[in-house]
């Protein structure tokens, strides 16, 4: 694995230095770039079917069937691949690679959601001009239709923000270009073009929708800013949340949303979008279903749980923060039958590169280095792996992205825990929606796995 990793790293570095990942002419739009890329992918799939459709790529054990299908190689997902040891790669690029080559917003340093969106959708690194052109396109599409604002404003403020987000996204289906074209009658090769329009429209409107929910639930006294045509997607999101003057939080949100944009296709929200999309439901319906999967405690609530746990630790040990005190609190958590939130991962077996990237961000910000909660996160990350190894019940004792992500939001003043999953939902659209475009372009079929009862499974085992 070490040799393979070294080879990949050298290959990526060589591509960055000599080819710039084949940056395209800045005049080419996102759709034009896709039109160039799709035929080669279609041919690759055709060849896979013709030459390797009967090739065996793994085995199915009973533990896979009764254990949430973990580890099964059963989905096609072009945007990213998650390696247990290396972490996530987006079209072959690691997170540090992306930080080097994906364009930031004007005046910023962190990669933008638009540049990550372009990469996930096309496999290409956009030029700064292409990224800004996409920002302008999304800003033009960013305002919500009046019927959606009326719907969101009519909801009780006690309704969970994720429920409101899912309802708002589903309501946008009213204007679905794919649905209208399908009812009108279009050929299959045209499916992806209308799906693309829906996906871009939805991504563009998510900041305004999410910000309106935040304002209604937590700060009804605040005026709500309109979409600024001169800002990037996250710049507008931060501004509409009421944090537009906080450049540090805006930069953090750019990094957070880019990093959370995609994490392979097997996670619950991405898989839900793919499954519902395979029925030819439009992107609004498909992604609203994904958001309700993300709202589940086992998927999208982890960074809230980490923050609550770290704050409880902070309250108990007070100002006397020592390695020994942190270690004692870790053991107290484990001996009470609870898990240590923010540690371990369903696939990863090493520290999460997303956690590392967010920690590097913290190290460049003096105000974060001085923050007691961020200091506690950093010290806990140094101590927890050894405690979890000694405990012996965790396959991966290392921190994942949730170990720090919510704590930084809290430090910068975004303190409403329940809202954190909404930010995750804005982010995850980048990957889930781009892969709906590819599912249409490649003509992927309706997903329909085989299920077994326990009796049928035991009979199968005997035979």
Rosetta blueprint (number, residue, H / E / L):
1 X L
2 X H
3 X H
4 X H
5 X H
6 X H
7 X H
8 X H
9 X H
10 X H
11 X H
12 X H
13 X H
14 X H
15 X H
16 X H
17 X H
18 X H
19 X L
20 X L
21 X L
22 X L
23 X L
24 X L
25 X L
26 X L
27 X L
28 X L
29 X L
30 X H
31 X H
32 X H
33 X H
34 X H
35 X H
36 X H
37 X H
38 X H
39 X H
40 X H
41 X H
42 X H
43 X H
44 X H
45 X H
46 X H
47 X H
48 X H
49 X H
50 X H
51 X H
52 X H
53 X L
54 X L
55 X L
56 X L
57 X L
58 X L
59 X L
60 X L
61 X L
62 X H
63 X H
64 X H
65 X H
66 X H
67 X L
68 X L
69 X L
70 X L
71 X L
72 X L
73 X L
74 X L
75 X L
76 X L
77 X L
78 X L
79 X L
80 X E
81 X E
82 X E
83 X E
84 X L
85 X L
86 X L
87 X E
88 X E
89 X E
90 X E
91 X L
92 X L
93 X E
94 X L
95 X H
96 X H
97 X H
98 X H
99 X H
100 X H
101 X H
102 X L
103 X L
104 X E
105 X L
106 X L
107 X L
108 X L
109 X L
110 X L
111 X E
112 X L
113 X H
114 X H
115 X H
116 X H
117 X H
118 X H
119 X H
120 X H
121 X H
122 X H
123 X L
124 X L
125 X L
126 X L
127 X L
128 X H
129 X H
130 X H
131 X H
132 X H
133 X H
134 X H
135 X H
136 X H
137 X H
138 X H
139 X H
140 X H
141 X L
142 X L
143 X L
144 X L
145 X L
146 X H
147 X H
148 X H
149 X H
150 X H
151 X H
152 X H
153 X H
154 X H
155 X L
156 X L
157 X L
158 X L
159 X L
160 X L
161 X H
162 X H
163 X H
164 X H
165 X H
166 X H
167 X H
168 X H
169 X H
170 X H
171 X H
172 X H
173 X H
174 X H
175 X H
176 X L
177 X H
178 X H
179 X H
180 X H
181 X H
182 X H
183 X H
184 X H
185 X L
186 X L
187 X L
188 X H
189 X H
190 X H
191 X H
192 X H
193 X H
194 X H
195 X H
196 X H
197 X H
198 X H
199 X H
200 X H
201 X H
202 X H
203 X H
204 X H
205 X H
206 X H
207 X H
208 X H
209 X H
210 X H
211 X H
212 X H
213 X H
214 X H
215 X H
216 X H
217 X H
218 X H
219 X L
220 X L
221 X L
222 X L
223 X L
224 X L
225 X L
226 X L
227 X L
228 X L
229 X L
230 X L
231 X L
232 X L
233 X H
234 X H
235 X H
236 X H
237 X H
238 X H
239 X H
240 X H
241 X H
242 X L
243 X L
244 X L
245 X L
246 X L
247 X H
248 X H
249 X H
250 X H
251 X H
252 X H
253 X H
254 X H
255 X H
256 X H
257 X H
258 X H
259 X H
260 X L
261 X L
262 X L
263 X L
264 X L
265 X L
266 X L
267 X L
268 X H
269 X H
270 X H
271 X H
272 X H
273 X H
274 X H
275 X H
276 X H
277 X H
278 X L
279 X L
280 X L
281 X L
282 X L
283 X H
284 X H
285 X H
286 X H
287 X H
288 X H
289 X H
290 X H
291 X H
292 X H
293 X H
294 X H
295 X L
296 X L
297 X L
298 X L
299 X L
300 X L
301 X L
302 X H
303 X H
304 X H
305 X H
306 X H
307 X H
308 X H
309 X H
310 X H
311 X H
312 X H
313 X H
314 X H
315 X H
316 X H
317 X H
318 X L
319 X L
320 X L
321 X L
322 X L
323 X H
324 X H
325 X H
326 X H
327 X H
328 X H
329 X H
330 X H
331 X H
332 X H
333 X H
334 X H
335 X H
336 X L
337 X L
338 X L
339 X L
340 X L
341 X L
342 X L
343 X E
344 X L
345 X L
346 X L
347 X L
348 X L
349 X L
350 X L
351 X L
352 X L
353 X H
354 X H
355 X H
356 X H
357 X H
358 X H
359 X H
360 X H
361 X H
362 X H
363 X H
364 X L
365 X L
366 X H
367 X H
368 X H
369 X H
370 X L
371 X L
372 X H
373 X H
374 X H
375 X H
376 X H
377 X H
378 X H
379 X H
380 X H
381 X H
382 X H
383 X H
384 X H
385 X H
386 X H
387 X H
388 X H
389 X H
390 X H
391 X H
392 X L
393 X L
394 X L
395 X L
396 X L
397 X L
398 X L
399 X E
400 X L
401 X L
402 X H
403 X H
404 X H
405 X H
406 X H
407 X H
408 X H
409 X H
410 X H
411 X H
412 X L
413 X L
414 X L
415 X L
416 X L
417 X H
418 X H
419 X H
420 X H
421 X H
422 X H
423 X H
424 X H
425 X H
426 X H
427 X H
428 X H
429 X H
430 X H
431 X H
432 X H
433 X H
434 X H
435 X H
436 X H
437 X H
438 X H
439 X H
440 X H
441 X H
442 X L
443 X L
444 X L
445 X L
446 X L
447 X L
448 X L
449 X L
450 X L
451 X L
452 X L
453 X L
454 X H
455 X H
456 X H
457 X H
458 X H
459 X H
460 X H
461 X H
462 X H
463 X L
